[in-house]
Amino acid sequence: MHTSFNPKSIAVLPFLNIGREENEYFSDGITEEIINALTKIRDLKVTARTSSFYYKKKHLDARLIGNELGVETLLEGSARILNDRVRITAQLIRTDTGFHIWSENFDRQLSDIFELQDEISLLIADKIRENFGHFDVQEHLIEAPTKNIEAYKHLLKGRELRMRWNAQDVKNAIGHFEKGIKLDPSYADAHFEKGWCLGMLASWGFLKKDEGLLEANRHIDTGLQLNPNSAMGHYVKGTISFWGYWNYKDAFEHLQLSLEINPNSSEVRDAMADGFSALGMIDKALANNEMALRINPLSANLYFTKGNMIYFKKNYKDAVVLFEKALSLNPFLPLALEMKAAALVLDRQPDELASFVENTPQLERPKTCMAIYDLMHNTNIFGIPKQVVEKEFMEASAVSLRAWDLYFEVYSGNHEMALNILDNRIKERSGQLFNFRNDPFLEPLRAYNKYREIENSVFLTPDLPEIIQEPSNPVSPSPFNGSQIDNFSKALESVMQEEKLFIDSELSLKQLAAHIQLHPNKLSWLLNNHFGKNFNDFINAYRLEYFKQIALKQENKNITLLGLAYDSGFNSKTVFNTFFKKETGMTPKQWVKQNTL
């Protein structure tokens, strides 16, 4: 059964690559660019990339996907590169009925790819607005970020690697962004992408921190000089300010700027959740996480983040459920694996912990984890000797996602050593410890003055934001003055009655707006807020009345009802029958029979 959702909502499913396998990145890139373009429309709910790409190469019914994602429309299509040309098909589908609202084929020069993406995005927005209600649409949703198509291809290849969320692929992505910058030094997005990769790798210890952050900021600042109103640029700047420097003031300032430019970004909401969490504002963190999940309901990372918040509230059982949900969406999400192990330790679940360790060979410090269990709970269930733990530390990789060595010292009773380790890592702004204020494993250290000094060194600084506010979401006022509403309403009714524009089955909101010399945004507002109907219902109401008139005429008795419907401007049997039944409560045949007796 179809659940009722926000009618002005869409998920863009991954476009099918019907060309060479090595061009897969290009079809994925087109999908992502259309998603990013549509998110710029303030009142349109657009499912985020991660949740849309969950359905890649999965052939499922549109109604099922709509229910899972909570959207009323789906866009699906295909892309093919042939030498210097690109061929794209696209179709917009209702998720309540599976009905195809719109479809079109495009064949263009590859050099026109940005104009084509803009055209498709605007067409989709118009069709959703015509069918489901008012929102303003900008004149353009995509501006060409570069004139160099080869640079653009490298950006798409790099982004595809970056989105795999592991250190080696992120490092490999940097090479593509560098090639993009070399081909076009003014390519702001390539600077942002390279800056993000460098900054995150440095923040988590995969690069030399000072050098990595310095180079990251050089690229991010260059990008913002080239495009100061980039939502992505401010997101990246805020993210690196947070992870690299723990500068919460700058982080929130840039994240809020990003949200004001693009209020529909789940990535920014996730970053805001991390920021609020680090500040100990767990309820605000959860609120941002929930907002992110509404537009990205199949994101493993968002369920991991939510699990973290619940973990910090010391509700370990529910946290484990959320980590398992994250792992069901991405079985290789390393942080979720580590956090599940941590939650099982804290929740005193030795059997579950033993089973999890046995079946999860990719855990970083399994022996240390079990040793900490025994130390914390004063048991000898696992009986791991200290020398085994020390050997595990020596054999493990230099970079760890969890501070297991610190926790081991805490529960071995070496509190002074543990405080020294903590102090050094906090001074280094280690990404692994950004949530140290909430970390339940550090509870025994909080009684010490030195711990309070460490905490104050982070949270009693000018780097904290003074006021954290939600970006404003103003209600659009009437775009008309004085008697304009009445004047344009009369003009609209006049052309519909006298010129019968509705008979044109291809009539669009933009065409009608041009006919009465009104901006499409204003006509959309007038139809929905003054007449109380979306464009399609408004036009179909005239078509219905016209059908009723001609269906009862004697000279039309030999013409089928469907033929008369087409003559009235309806363009499909399904649309005609559905609208007729909705408006009259009966089928066209029943109505004609009733009115000819």
N, C-alpha and C positions, 0 to 999 in steps of 0.2 A: 504494500500500500504506500502511495506517495505521501510523504509528510509535507506540510505547508512550510515553505522557507521564505526568506527575503526574496520577493519576486525579481528584484533588480540584482541578480547574482549570476556568476558564470565561472566555469572551470574550463581552462584551455588544455585539452589533452595533448600529449606529445605528438607532433606531426610525424607521420610515417615517412621514413626515408625510402624512396623507391628507386634510388640511384645506386651508385657504388657504396660498398660498406664503409669506405674511408670518409664518406661524406655524412655519416651519422651525426657528427658534431654540428653540421650546418642545419639540419632539420630540427635538432634540439635547440639550436640557437634562435631559429625563427620562432619557435614556440615560446621561448623565454622572453624574447623581445616583445611579442604581442602581450604576454602576461604583464610585463613591466609597463607597457604603454597603457593598458586598461586600468592598472592600479592608480594611474594619475587622475582618474575620474572619481571625484570625492564620494559620490553617493552610490557608486557601483561596488558591490562586494565581489572580489576576484580571488579565487582560490590560489594560494601561493604555489610556487614552482614545485616544492618537494612533494606536496600532496597530489598535484596533477601528474607528476612523473612517476608516482607509485603505480599508475595504470599503464605504463609504457609496455607495449606488446602484450597487453592483456585484453582479450576480446570479450568485453562484458556489456550487458545491456545498459543503455543510457539511463534508464530509470533506476537501476541498481546504483550506478555511480552517482547519480544525483542525490539519492537518499544518503549515501555514505559521506558525500562532501557537503550536503546541505545547500545545493544550488538548483536554480530553476532552468538554467541553460548550460549546454556543453558546446564547445567549439572543437571540431576535429578536422583533420585534413592530412595532406601529404605534400612533400617537397621533393623536387628532383633538379639536380644541376646537370645541364647538358652544355659542355664547353663554356661559352660566355653567357648562357641564358639560364634562367631559373623558372621552373613551372610549379605552381602551387594550386592545390585545390583546397577549398575550405567549406565547411557546412556547419550551420548553427542549429542545434536540436533542443527541443523542449524535453525536460526530464520527466514531466508528469505524463506525457502521452507518447514520447518518442517521435513526435512530429518534427519534420525538417522545416524550420522557419525560413531558412535562406541557404543557398549554396551558389558557389561561383568558381570558375577556373581563371587563373591568371598565368600569362606567359610574358616574361619581361627580360630585359637585359640584366645581367647580374649586377651591373653598376648601378641599377635603379632599385636595389634591394631595400634601402631605407624608405624610399618613397612608397614602395609596394607594401612594406610592413605598416606604414602609417595609414595607407589607404584601407587595408584590411581591418586594422584596429578601429578606424572611424566608422567603417561600414557595420562592423559588429556592434559598436556602441549605439549607432542609429537604430539597428534592428531591435536591440534590447529595449531601448527607449520607446520605440514605436509600439512594442508589444506589452511592456510591463510598467511603464510609468516614467515620470519626469526626472531628469537630472541634466545638468549643464554639461555640454561636451566642448572641449577646446577646439580651436581651428585645426591644430595639429597635435598629435600625441607622440610622434617620433620626429626628432630633428636628426639629420645625418651627423653622427659623431665623428666621422672621418670620411675623407674622399678616397682613401686608399683601401680597396676591397681586400687586398692581401693582408693588410694590417688588421682588418676586421676578422678575417679568417683566423689569424693567430690569436686574437682575443677570444674567439669562441672556443678554439682548441684549448687554450689555457684555462678558461672558465670551466670547461668540462672536466679537466683534471682537478681543479681546485674544489669542485663540488663533491669530490669523493671523500673529502674530510680525513685524509691521513697525511702525515708529514712528508713522505716521499713524493706523493703526487702533487702536493702543494709546491714542493721544491721544483718539480718538473714543470709545473705551470708557469713559474717565473720566467723560464726560457722563452715561452711563447709571448708573454707580455713584453719582454725585452725586445723581441723581434718586431712586435707591433709598434713599440715606441721608436725603434730605429727607422722603420718605414714611414712613420708619421709622428714626429716629436710633439705635435700639438694634440695628440689623441688622449684626451683627459681620462677616459674610462680605463685605458691601458695603464696609465699612471696609478689610478686608484686601485686597480686589481693587483699590480705589483706591490704597491704600498701595503695593502692588506696582508698579502702573503708574507712579506718580509716582517711586518710587525707582529703577526701572530706566531710565526716561527721563532722570532726573538723572544717574545713574551713567555713562551713555553720551553725555552732552553734549547731549541734545535739550531739556533744560530747564536753567535756572540751578541749579547743583548744590546750593549751600547751602540755597536756598529750597525746592527740590524735595524734598531729603532731610528737611528739617525738617517739611514738610507730610506727607510719606510716613510718617514715624515717629509723627506725631500720630495719624494714622488707624490705624496698626498697633497702637499702644499702647491706643487706645480700644477696638479690636476685642478685644485680649487681656484688657482689663478686663471686657468683656462676656462673653467666652468664653475663660477662661484655659487650657482643655484642648483647644483647637482645633489639630489637626494642621496645618491650613492656616495658621493664625496664626503658629505657631512656624516653619513653613517660610518664610513671607514675611519674618518678622523676621530669620531667619538669612540669607536671600538678600540682603536690603538691608544687613545688617551686613557681608556679604562684599563685594558689588559697590560699595556706596556708601562704605564706610569702611575696607575691608580689615582689619576687626577679626575676625581668624580665631577668636579665643577665643569671642566672642559668637556668631559664625556657627555654629561647630560645636556649641556648647551648645544653641542653638535647633534646629538640624537633628537632633541626637540626640533631643531631646525630641519632635520631630515623628515620628521613626521609632519611638519607643517607643509613641506613640499609634496610629500607622498604619505598621506595618512593611512594607507592600506598596506604597510610593510610589516610582515610578520618577523622579518629579521631584526628590524629596529625594536619592535616590541620585545623580542627575546633579549636583545642587548639591554633594554631598559630593565627587564626582569633581573638580569644578572647584576646590574648596578644597584637596584633597590635591595637585592639580596645581600650584597656585600656591605651595604650600610645598615643591615639588620632590620630592614623594613619588609618583612616577609609577606605581609598581607598585600602590600602594593606590588611586590614582585609577582605574587599569584594572580593579581588582577590583570597585570600586563601579559602574563603567560596565557590567561584565559582568552584575552583579546587576540593574541597571536594564534591560538588553537582554533578560533572561530574561522579564520581564513586559511589555516594550514593544519587541518585536523588529522593528517596522516604523517606528521613530522616526528620522526624518532627523537630528534634533538629536543623538541618542545616537551615531549613526554618525559625525557630525561631531566630537563630543567624543572618541570613540575614535581618530579620525584625528589629532586634536590630540596625543593621548598618544604615538601612534606617531611622529608628526612630531618631538616633543620628544626621542624616542629616536634621532632622525636616520635613521630608516628611511623615507626620503621616497617610495620607490616604493609601499610598502604603504600609506603615508598617502594617496597620491593615489587608490589603489583605494577606500579608505574614504570619502574626500570624494566620489568619483564615486557610491558607493553612497548616500550622503546625498542627493546631487543627483538620483539616480534616483527617490527617494521624494518629494523636494521640489525641483524644478528651479529654484526661485526663492529658495533659501536663501542669502542674500548672503555670510554668513561662510564657508560652504563654498566658494563661488566664489573668494573672496579667498585662502583657505588653499590651495586647489589651485594657484593661480598662484604663491604663495610656495614651495610644495613643488617645483614645476617649475623655478623659479629655482635653488633650493638643490641640486637633483639634476642640474643641468647638462643640461637637456632643451630646447635652443633651438627645435627644430622643433615639439615638442609645445606649448611655450609660445606660439610664434607662431600656431599653429592655434587654440589655446584663446582667445587674445586676439582674434583675428579673428572667432571665432564667439560671443563673449561680450561684447556691447556694454554690458552692465550693470556691468562691472568698474569700480571706482572710479578707479584710476590706472594704466591700461594702459601708457601711454608711460613713466611712472616705473618701473613694474615691469620693462619691457624695458631701460631705461637702467641700472637696478641690476644686471641680469644681466651686462651688458657690464662694468660697473665691478667687480663681484665676481669675475668670472672672467677679467678682463683680456683681453677680446675686443672686436671691433667688429662683431659680427653684426647688431645692430639699429641701431647708429649714431644714437641719439637725441640731438640737441643739447640742451645744458643749458637754453637758452631755451624749448624745447618743453616740458621738464619744469616749468619755472617757470610757463609759461602754463597748463599743466594744473592746477597747484596753485591758481592764481588763479581758474580757471573752475569748479573742483570745489566741491561742497557743503562747508559749514563743518565738518560732522561726518564723520569717516572711520572705517571699521571696522578698518582696519589702519594702522599708523604708517609709511606709505610715505615721508612726508617725513623722518622720523627716519632710516630706513634709507638714504635717498639721501645724507644728510649723512655717515653712517658710511662709506659706500663711495666717497664723493667725497674722503675723507681729512680731512674737517672734524670731527675727533674732539672737540675742545673745544666746538664748537657743538652737536654731537650729545649730549654729556654734559649740557650746559645744558638742551637740550630735554627729555631724559630726566628730569633732576632736577625740572624744573617740572611735568612730567606726573605723576611719582610723587607729588609733594607734593599734587597735585590729586586723587590716587587715580583716575586715568583708567581707565575700564573696558577700554579698548583694550589696556592694558599690564599687566593683572593677572598675566599669565604671563611678565613680563619676565625673571624668573630663569631661565626655560627657553628663551628666545627665541634661536635660532641666529643670527639676523641681528645680534645685539648682541655677538657673540663678540669682535670687535676692541676693544670698549670695556672688556672685563673685565680687561685688564692695568693699567688706571689706578686709582690710589688713590681718585679721586673716584667711580668706579663702585662700588668696595667700600663707600664711605661711603653711597652711595645705597641699596645693597642692605641694609646694616646698619640703616639708618633704618627699614626695613620689617620685617626679620626678627629684629632684636635689640630687641624691644619687649615690653611686658606684654600686647600684643594677641594673642600667640601662645598656642594651647592647650597646656597642660602634657602632658596625656595624652589621646590620641584612642582611644576604645574603641568596639567595636561594641555597640549596644544588646543587652541580654540577651534571649534567646529561650528561656525556661525550659520544660523538659519537664513536661507536665501530670501531676501525681501522681494516684493513684487517688482518686476522689471518695468512696470507700466506707471505712467503718471496721469493723474486727473481722469479725463474721459476716454483715455486710450483703450481701456478694456472694452468698453461698450462699442467704440468705433471699430476696433479690430474684430470683435465678436460678430457684429453686423456684417462686416465685409466678408468674413469667413462663411457665415451662413448664406450670404448672397451668392458667392461663387459656387457653393455646393448645390444650391437649389437651381440656380439659373444656368450655370455652365456644366453642371453634372460631372465635375472632375472625378468623382468617385468611380465612374465607369471604367477609368483607366486602372487595370488590375496591378500595374507597376507603380502606381502613385506612391511617392514617399513623403515623409514629413518635410524633408528639405525642399522638394519640388513644390509642395503646397505653400510652404513658407515663402519661397521666391515669388510665387504667383500673387500673394497678397502683400509682397514687399515687407516681410517681417523676418527677423533673425530666427533660425530654427530653435534656438534655446528659448526665445520668447514665445514662439508658437507652442512648443512643448509645455511650457508653464501654463499658458492660457488654456490649453485643452485639459490638462490634468487638474488645475486649481480652480478654473472658472466653470468649465463644462463638466468636470468630474469624470472625465474619460481619458484613457490613453489614446494615442493616435489611431491604432487599429480599430478599437471599439467605436471611436467617433466616426471613422470612415465606413466601417461595416454597418453601422446603424442606418446610414443613408442608403447603402446598398440593399439592406434588408427591406426598407420601406419601398424602394424602387422595385425590388423583386415582387413584393406583395401586389403592387399596382399592375405590373405586366403579367403576372401569373393568372390573374382573374380575367384578363382580356380574351374575348372569344377568338381573336385572330391568332393567339398564341397557344391554342389548345393542342396543337400537334407538335409543339416543341417540348422536349423533356424538361423537367424541373431543373436538372443540372445544367442544361443548356441555357435556361433563363437565368440561372445563378451566375454563370459565366458572363452573360450579357449585362448583368447588374454590377460586374466588377469583381466578384469573388474569383480567386485564382486556384482554388482547390475544393474538391468535394468535402474533404475533412473539415476545412475551415468553415465552409458554408453550413454543413449539417450541425457542427458543434455550436456555432454562433446562433443559428436559428433556434436550436433547442434551448440554449441558455436564455434567450430573449423572450421566447413565446411559451416555453414549457411543452412544446410538441414538435413532431417532425414536420418538414415542409409538406409532405404528402397529407398528413393529418390536417394541417392548417388549411390547405387548399380545399380539401374535401368539406371541411366544416364551413368554409366561407363561400362555397358554391351551391349549398343546399337551398 
